[in-house]
Amino acid sequence: MEMNAGNSFEASLTKYKKGLGVFNEKMPEFVSQYNAFTEECFKEGALTQKQKHLISLGISIHAQDEYCIIYHTKGCLDHGCSEQEILETIGVTAAFGGGASVSQGVTLVLDCINEMGHMKQ
C-alpha cells in the first residue's frame, strides 16, 4: 500500500520532515545524535524492524501522537506488516490503554471523589 503524494498523511510526513530540516539547521549536533540513537534503536536485532515498528505504533497510539502514529503506520507497511498485524497491535494497545484508564479511575479518581465528598459535607 503506497500513499499518494496528495494524501493528507503524506502531507503530514512532509510537514514533519520539513520541520525536522529546520530544526537540523538550528541544532545540527542534537539532530545528528538523536538520529544516531534512533537508528541504533531500530536496527535489526533480536527483534526485527517490523516488530519494532509495531511496538512503536502501539506506543504512539497510546501516547496519542498523531505524527508518530502516521510515521510508524507507514513504517509497519514499509516493513511488510499485514493489516491483521496492525489491527492486533491496535487491539493490544486498546487493552493496555483501557487498563491504564481503569486503574487510574478506580484508584486516583475514586480517592479524589471520596476526599472531595468529605470536604463538601
Buried (B, 14 or more C-beta within 10 A) or exposed (E): EEBEEEEEBBEBBEEBEEEEEEEBEEEEEEBEEBEEEEEEEBEEEEEEBBBBBBBBBBBBBBEEEEEBBBBBBBBBBBBEBEEEBBEBBEEBBEEBBEEEEEEEEEEEEEEEEEEEEEEEE
